[in-house]
Amino acid sequence: MLQSRGILYAPEFCVNAGGLIFLEEQLLGHESAHAEARVRQVGVRVAEVIDRSRRTGVPTADAATELARARLRP
């Protein structure tokens, strides 16, 4: 419905990933610079989701889920 109205929706599990990534890095004892570098990649991933959505015509939530599943497959 949002897509049909021209409203761009970034799925919450994409935009909230930075907090989880930063926490994981801290729990693993990694340096803050390493954590920040990984967190900065969230924007790149969200851009990938938007691009995929626009290219395929699927909602951004579906595009994000497809990309996540592809990354999780062994």
N, C-alpha and C positions, 0 to 999 in steps of 0.2 A: 504494500500500500504506500509506504514512504517513497519507494522508487518511482512509482507512477506519478507522484506529486513533485518529483524532482528534488526530494530531500535525501541528502547523502547520510547514510547511517553507517557508523563504524562500530562493529560488534564489540560489546563490552569485554569479551575475553581477549580481544586484540589490544584495545587501548589500556586495559588494566594489567597487561602482561608485565609492564615495566616494574611495577611494585614487587611482583613475585620473583622476577629475575634478580632484582637488586637484593631481595631477602635471601634468595638461594646463594648468591655470590658471597654475601656476608656470612652466612652459616658455613659455607665451605672455606672461609678464611681468606678469600681472595682480596686483592687490593681494590680500593675504591675505583681506581682508574680502569681496571678491567671490568668491574661492574658497570660503570658508566658507559663504557664502549658497547657493552651488550645491550644496555637499556636504550641507547641511541638507535639501535637497529629496529626497535619497535616501529618507528616512523617509516622505515624502509618496508617493513612487512605490511603495515597498513596501506601504504601506497601500492604494494603488490595486490592486495585484496581489492582495492578500488579499481585498479587497472584490469584485473581479471573479471570483475563484475561488469565493467563497461564493455570489455571485449566479447564476453559471452552472453550478456544480457540477464545473468542471474542476479538475484539480490546479493548484497555484500555479505550478509550472514551465511549464505550458501557458499559463496566464493571463499570466505574465511575458513569454513568448515572443511571444504575440499582441500585447501592448502595445508591445513593442520593435519588432516588425515594422511596426506602425501608425505609430510615430514615425519610422521610417527611410524609409518610402515618400515619394517626392516628391509 
